[in-house]
Amino acid sequence: MQLTKTIILKLDAPDNDLAELLGAFSQGMNYASQIVFDIGKPVGSGLIQKATYKHLRNNLNPEISDGL
């Protein structure tokens, strides 16, 4: 059984860090999705990592990708 929980997040001192992180995540997922779509068949996570890692590592915001 899969359970999903939606929460409301209230930040005391909002800044742009979370928005930047989510933007970078979204860009990375869109890039990886396009690679998998272009391959045209189901592939494993190892192949997806090999096909996307260098591009994502070099093109994400450096402050965000330092933690990867």
N, C-alpha and C positions, 0 to 999 in steps of 0.2 A: 504494500500500500504506500502511495506517495502522498505526502502532506505538504501543502503550501501555506505559508503565513505571510500576509501583507502587513507591514508596519508603517506608522507615520514617524518620521524622523524630524525632531525639532532641534535645531542647532542654536546654542546660546550666542555664539559669535560667528555667524556665517561668513565664509570666505569662498574663494574660487577654487580651492584645492580639490574639493570633492567633484565639482563640475569638470575640472580638467582631467581628473582621474577617470571619470565616467566617459568623457569624450575620447580619451586615449583608448580605453577598453573597447568602446564601440567601434572605433576605427580599426583596431586590431582584429576584432571579430568579423567585421565586414571584409577585411583583407583575407583572412583565413577562409571565410565562407566562399569568396570568389575563387580562391585557389582550388578548393574542393569541388566547386561547381565546374571549373575548367577541366579538372581531371575526368569528370564525367562518370565516375563509379564510386561506390563506397570504399573508403580507405581508412587505415588505422591511424591512431594518434601519433605513432612514430614517424610515419611519412608526412603527416601534416606538420609536425614540429620541424622536420628537416626542410620542408618546403617554405616555411614561414619565419623561422626563428631569426635568421640574420637580418631580414628586411624589417621585422618588427623591432628588433633590438636597436637597429641603427636609425629608425625613423620615429620612434615614440619620443615624447618629451624626455630629454636626458634626466631630469630630476625624478621622473616617474620610473624610467627604465633602470635607474641605478639600483633600485630595490629588487629587481628581478633576478 
